[in-house]
C-alpha cells in the first residue's frame, strides 16, 4: 500500500487542483449561455425604469429619523417617457485628473463613461474604458434625488443640469477640483449637484445641496446606483481556453457581513433589499470595481433589481425635509477604478475584499503583501516572483529537509529492498515486516517524499488566486515574450520548461519497482505540463523556480547521504 501512496497523492493533488478551478469557475464565472444577452441599441424607455422606487424604503428608517415625515405619506409623481439621446449629441461634461477621464450626462448628472488613464488595453495601448453607454454596452454610475419633490421622479423626467463649462481638468499642482451642476426647480428650489475630484485618487464625492427659496417644505432623498447590462466582461477574452473566469456581478457590504456577492442572473430571484447603517454596493468585474459608499452615519436601504436587460444595485438614503429659507446637504462617495486594496479599504469596511482571494485568503494575502514588498525594491513582477519563491522555499526547508534526506536513503537501500523481495517474495506478510524493520533501522519514511508536494499545493493555489485577482499584475511584463504575467504563455515555453524540470526532479528520486507505478510517475510531468498550458505565466514561473530549487537541494542532500554511506562502508 505504501508504494502506491505517492502516485495516489500526486494524482489526488492534480484532481483537487482541477476541481478547485472548476469550483472557482462555477462560483465566479460568467457563463455566456446563461447571462450574456445580445447587446442592442438603447431604445426609449420610461424614465422611471432607472429610478428606484421610494416604496422600498422601510418605515424603520423613518422611525429612526423621527423628524422626517414617513415615506408612506409621500407619494412620488409618475414620470413621463423620456428617450435617451446619443452620447455625441448630449453635450457631455468631461472631467479629468491625472488617473481618469469621466464623462457626465447633464440629463440626470450620471457618470456615463470612465477611462482609466493608468490602465491600458494590452493591444491598443489606449486607456481602459470601465464605464460606457452605447449600443454595445451599458455600464453607468447613476445618482439623483427622489421622493415627493425629488426632480429625478418628476413628471417631466430627469432634471437637466446646467454647467458653466464643458470640460474640467485638474491643473498641474492643483490638488482638488469641484464640478458644480445646477438645476432650478419650478417650486423655487435650487439643487446643486457637485462632483469633487482629487489628484491621484479614484474616489469622487458626489453631493447635493438643496437650497429652498420657495414657500413650501421640500421632501426628498438621495439614491446612488450602478447600472449594468448583461454584456460580457471585457477581460473574459484574455482568461484562457479553460474559461477560468473571475466573478462579475453585484456585491455589497454591511456591518454584520462585510462582503457579499450576487451574480446578475440571481438579481431577480434573490433580490437585495436590506436596511443598514452605512454599508456599500458595487458591481465587480475582472480587476475593476464601481462602488457607491453612502454616508456611514446614515441608515440606508441597499437594493438590487432587474429591468429588461439591465441590472441595478444601489442605495437609497433617508428622507430629508428642507424648510423654506434653509438648505441641506447630502453626499456619497463613488469609486470607479481598479481593485486596489489600499485604495478601497479606507472607503468602507469590507470593500477591499472585492479583491477576492477565495477560501485561501489568509495565505494569498500574505503572499501578495510579500510580493508587493519585494516589487517595491526590484520594480519587476517577474523577478519579484522568483525572489518570493526563493524566500518561500527557504521558509519551508526545515519542514522539507527530512523528506530530502529520506529520499536518497530510499535510493541507497534499494538493493537491500530488492534482496528482501527475492528472499520473501512469496510471503507478503514476512516481506512487509522485514521492509518496515529496514525502514526503521535506516531512519527512512517512504511517505516523506509526498511532504514537499503537500506543502506546496496551498501556496500554489493561493498564488493562482493572487495572479487572477490582483490588478497590479495586469499586463505586468517580465522578459522577452512574457508581456503579461497574469495571463497564459501563448508560446507555451514556460509550461514546457516546467514539465522538463518536473521530470528531472523525479529522476533524482528512487524509481518504483512496480512497472505500472513507474509508468504513472513518468506520465505525471506530461499531465501537469498540459494542465499548466493555460495557467497564468507568473504561476508557471513560480513552479519552475520551485522545481529548480528542489533539484539543487535534493542533489546536495543526495551527495551528503551517499558520502555518509560510503564512509560507513569503508570504515
Buried (B, 14 or more C-beta within 10 A) or exposed (E): EEEEEBBEBBBBBBEEBEEBBBEBBEEBBBBEEEBBEEBEEBEEBBBBBBBBBBEBBBEEBBEBBEEBBEBEEBEBBEBEEBEBEEBEEBEBBBBBBEBBBBBBBBBBBBBBBBBBBEBBEEEEEEBBBBBBBBEEBBBBBBBBBBBBBBBBBBEBBBBBBEBEEEEBEBEEEEEEBEBBBBBBBEEBBBBBBBBBBBBEBBBBBBBBBBBBBBEEBBBBBBBBBBBBBBBBBBBBEBBBEBBBBBBBBBBBBBEEEBBBBBBBBBBEEEBBEBBBBBBBBBBBBBBBBBBBBBBBEBBBBBBBBBBEBBBBBBBBBBBBBBEEEEBBEBBBBBBBBBBBBEBBBEBBBBBBBBBBBBEBBEBBBEBBEBBBEBBEEEEBBBBBBBBBBEEBBEEBEEEBBEBBBBBBBBBBBEEBBEEBEEEBEEEEEEBBEBBEEBBEEBEBBBEBBBBBBBBBBEBBBBBBBBBBBBBBBBBBEBEEEBBBBBBBBEEBBBBBBBBBBBBBBBEBBBEBEEEEBEEBBBEBBEBBBEBBBBBBBBBBBBBBBBBBBBBEBBBEBBEEBBEBBEEEEEE
